[in-house]
């Protein structure tokens, strides 16, 4: 995501657009009532970095990089009408000057100082007057800093600001011009000269108001000379930095682009500035606490108009590249750290680039050449991201990979496949011995998903779970042992991406689509520059969207933070539910027709897209940008801040095989998590068809891309809930909230129209992942069961909603899987739930408890169930943020009844696991609290619990079978001490597994500790934790303790997997028999019902 | 023949001579004793040999029983890998455990059997009994061979020869109590298995087992059940991780390098 943005491809319209974003977009500031919201990135934020921005404040910063100097003063036409007339602005009141090709004269004395080829004027009667200085490097820099710092402005973030060593820098006042400026290329100007308020002398001579310093910048050898350290890096300094960069042109308390210089050199002592940056870093490290000094990273961001420069004596004695080399090892108070310098060159002279690249390279930083404010912000954000890398990775100069979601395991055809290095995998196609029948290898691929810092690039990897080895003691002649070979080789000359999922090398070949509503309908449209005119209004842009479309298309896969991938393989090999589903060898049946379908991997990315990746090669073959996210794409131009991260599709996809209108289909259902308020459904039945399942190489990728290159070709859009036609992309606002949302800001890029249904207006940010199932025995009605997610308390502030709008977030829906309408309520008129309680067909509300500091929400995923020996789904279980745990019963007509099981009084964010004992008893397992909830939020502290309940149905409520207290969690300056669940539990056999995170505020540099609890369904320890060969009465239910935060347990094939991201890097921990994979080969189990001896 | 003497004195003397001449008696006694001992010995030997024979037969019988049960277990493994059991009932699919042509098979301890004929005989018996009318099982020879060949190694040291037949369960039907009348169509995921084991000295054991597909075993899917919530609704439960009550084995790998190894 990051690498592709730092080029010079973005053109002038983009710059204008950026300016529009910064200065014209409506920004509302409002404080909403308290509630509590998760921060999906909380686990990387314990020790924010120190980021020191070094700004070149030489006079060339007032240029635009194209040879035009922006004279920093307003001219009154009436002061000098002759000059104004020569400049063609005599009809204006005021005007501003652009001086073309400004340079020093060879000889500087009282009659000779500057030379230029022309002066152009911008009258106050034209729009460009108001944005006159926006084109200067200085204003681009200030805007970029403003954007990046304000979106990483938390009190724990440590910003510093360094400028050049300037002695008494000051803006010139009206009559105090510098002079003379000799203009050589304008005949009209050759006849006039400035006379009032600054007299420049003879004809063709003019004044210039370049700011002043009392001595050359390069002349100061004193650290922090001239007040170079504008803001000393420390905690809670973002406000100080913002105050400085927000000061306008002419304010000497701000950054003043001033210096000396001559025809042969600039007064831009970068080497001095780097010395100051290092001194500031050392001072900050020294002032840091011992507990955080050892792991807090420090990054320097150098923003400059060109290379280090000064008079010949200075140049001969200073080498910025050498200075940069010293940043590889900086010692302070016994701690040695690397401090990379990320160099942002703002339209630099070509000849200056080599030196600046050396500065970056010698310090382990990155060099970027930029042309606008958004790119500056993007590169500062990149540096901030780098600072959030693990300390060991940071010091080693490598990226940090994080795995916030569970690894998944599924089945992929690997016959004849190779590993990530191109080496053939052994035994991918085996037969039973003796016997000779082909042996399937199921659950053979593991997929991990996450992101890397810096860059927030999505990292999706694939591994072979096990390998077959001959074993004559086994009935099949094979055993299946632990493996972990990396898959997905390089196919197109990008070896650095081998082993990872990737988009096609040529962005123009990507199959990216969106949906454009029209009236009550709409159509799928390719997200290409060819469709720019169609897309532009929906992207809420008034100028060309082409550069943004190009930027979006050229991104790497975006960060995966809350989207656990889903793998779709061939229709199930298990016993079919009916004749139409059939078997793989049944011609005309669902299973028979799609038996050779290539496995597809689906996940959501924070690059704005839902991705489909070919599971055999790892190449993206299709992507979709939800309509409601089109207007948000612009935020990608300035990169991803860590604090106010811009989420897009951050929810887990669900693959479901559903019989619709008599035909079995494969559906993809996905929300957007904190990124948006819509669910989408796609028919993915044909995805992966028409290309041989074992085809490899570029030929496979090309063939697959051809299968998806038209709208609705292999994947058809079905519906969105709310309907896309109910969305207005033109409303933009930022709200200040106190619900613990990271950064305290909710940025809205479009919202529902006033004509949206009441049900649609109750949908929150779609955190809740859906469950799917038939509501009647003939499968004529299939429901997508989903909670409404969370919505901040801002409904009344949104123009499409208003004070009378229903409260969003505390509803449950039954959505028709075929149409997207509420079951039994096609109009969406959920009048009862809009009042905050009760139910209507297809929707139900659980209300909100006042006074607990949390706005209620059904944010967890529902877990659906039915009666024994019935395919019908009749109920769903989930908890809410008030702490109540619910059972929802429903009928095929969509009627919903609500039963409270228990009230825990603690927020429930994650889904439940269910266990059926016998035919009637339903056990429910869940945990309260979350390790992603800031401890400053309501519900963020306390003694959280692992619950096991038994449903009392048909009686009321539930019986608590166990509630295990975790170590109490307390808040210490925003850091947690204690133990909290990391996410939802899983069940295998009669055992339930939970994972938790333990941390301590006093040791913020220490790893999280992940614990895996294994409990019998009644609450006893399930495994021999102390290794004495038996389960003692005092056996601990903690089956394992791991370094790093552990994800939710994922269980398949009698093995349990969690991902951890501790100091040792991104890891997968697996539990189970290492010599016994590929269980249940073939079909479901067979058990003996009776046995008798005949003779 | 004995002669009488004229004087009385002579008679006792003769008598004494006769009585005094006892030579041969011992022989007779000895012979009789030997005869008795021989008889006793023979009896002991006979008893011993019978006991041995009984023991051998019992051992063979037990071994055959276990062999038949092992054959059933093997067939259950095969059934796990047959997606559609109708293919077995139709005769299209047989086990990978087979011993070539089913005719003229040499049994342990001598003797031969033609399993094709045995199948026909079994079917005749079943048809003659006619316990279930149109649902009478139609037996298919599914697996056969020396029990020692269950494994490639010499681990199994047994002379037993086993044969397994499979048929639809008689109560088969789309719902309980509604047999479908078609013994070649499995509608309820239930089969009848008949296993016979042949051993030395004519040992033969037969067991009959009813097996069923179970929904209590994990339906192996990816992270999210592809069939949606219905799988959960059908009580598809994941099998336990390793052995509950024992220790869990921990494997780990770094994603950058791969290689899942035991810790």
Interface residues (C-beta under 8 A of the other chain):
Chain A: X401 X403 X406 X408 X409 X410 X411 X420 X432 X433 X434 X435 X436 X437 X439 X442 X443 X448 X459 X461 X463 X465 X472 X473 X475 X476 X477 X482 X483 X484 X485 X486 X499 X564 X565 X566 X567 X568 X569 X571 X572 X573 X574 X575 X577 X583 X584 X585 X652 X653 X654 X655 X656 X657 X658 X666 X771 X772 X773 X774 X785 X863 X864 X865 X866 X868 X870 X871 X872 X873 X914 X915 X916 X986 X987 X988 X989 X990 X991 X993 X1014 X1016 X1022 X1023 X1024 X1025 X1027 X1029 X1030 X1031 X1039 X1040 X1050 X1051 X1052 X1053 X1054 X1055 X1056 X1064 X1065 X1066 X1067 X1068 X1069 X1070 X1071 X1072 X1073 X1074 X1079 X1080 X1081 X1082 X1083 X1084 X1085 X1086 X1087 X1088 X1089 X1090 X1091 X1092 X1093 X1094 X1095
Chain B: X65 X69 X72 X74 X76 X77 X78 X79 X80 X81 X82 X83 X84 X95 X96 X97 X149 X150 X151 X152 X153 X155 X189 X190 X194 X204 X205 X206 X207 X208 X209 X210 X211 X212 X213 X214 X215 X216 X217 X218 X219 X220 X221 X222 X223 X224 X226 X227 X228 X229 X230 X232 X233 X234 X235 X237 X238 X239 X240 X241 X242 X244 X245 X246 X247 X248 X249 X250 X251 X252 X253 X254 X255 X256 X257 X258 X259 X260 X261 X262
